Amino acid sequence: MTVTDWFHETAESLYASQLQLGPPGPSDTGLINGMNEFNGSGKYSQITFTPGKKHRIRLINTSTNTHFKFWIDEHIMTVMAADFVPIQPYTTDVLNIAIGMVLLEGTG
């Protein structure tokens, strides 16, 4: 599952107007699996979980310059891996995800 920032202007126009001055500013919106709603159009990405079964999600933040907080309402997640960094698995209800990859497991 990918999460990413989304700019409504092209990279070329952003470079011409702002990137020459430093890092990009805040994005216009964020996408999950390439989807989101904006100004009444588009749709949200949806995942169906089966109650009582474990589900594994690999989150990949492909953003230019954005960190995200990720959660699934009323679920506890076990973080199993984090982008080439050795970790002890731990549980959380909110995950801060920087640019890179995290592997989660949770019960539906």
N, C-alpha and C positions, 0 to 999 in steps of 0.2 A: 504494500500500500504506500503510495507516494503522497507526501505533503509538500507543497511548494508555495512560494509567493508568486503573485501575478501582477504585472504592470500592464496598464491599458495602452501605454505608448510603446512603440517599437524600440528595440535596443539602440538602433541608430539615432533616433530622436532623443532618447534619454542620454546617450553619450554626448551628443551635441549640446544639450541644455544643462546637464547637471553632473554627469560622471567625471568630466574633466576637472571638476572642482573637488572631488573626493569620492568616497563610497556612495552607493546609491541610497536614496532616502527611503522612507517607508513604502511598501508596496501598496497597490490599490486594493487588493484582496488576497485571499489564500485559497488554494485548491486542495481537495482530497481526491486522489485518483483522477486528477484532471477535471474535477467537477466542483461547482458551487453555484449558488444563486447570487445574482447581482442586478439591482434595479429592475426586479420583476421578471428576469429571464434566467434560463439555465435550470439546473436541478442539483440537489445534493446527492453525494455518493451514499449508498446504503449497503450495509452488510447484514445478513441474516445469521443469527446465532441459534444453535440448537440447545435448548435448556438441558443441563446436566452433562454436556459434553465439553471437553477442553478444546479451545481454538487457539491456533498459533498465528500471530500477525507479525510480519516483518515491516517495520516503518522505515521509510527512507525519505529524509528531508533533502530535497533537491533544490532548495532555495538559493537565491543569489545572496541574500543578506538577512534572513529571517529565522528566528527561533520560534518554536511553537510549544504550547501546552496542549497535551493530548489526553483525553479521558473518554471513557465509555460510561454513561450514566449508570450508577448503581452497580458497578463492577470493580473488583480488585484485580489488578494485573500483576503478573510476575515478570520482572525484567530478567531475561536470561543471557543477553549479550549486548554489547555496545561498541560497534565500529572499531574492532581491533584493540579494544581496551579490556584487559582481563578484569572481570567483576565476579563477586559472589552474587548469585541470584537474590533478588529482593522483591518485596511486594509494595505496591503503591496504588493510589486511586487517581493520581495526576502525574503525568510524565512530562518533564521538560526535554524537548528534543532539539538538539542543535543540528547543524548541517552534517549529514552522515546517516548511519543506520542503527536501529535498535530492534531487538527481537523480544516479543512479548508472548506470554501464554496466560490464559485465563479461562475460567469456567463460565459457560453461558447460563 
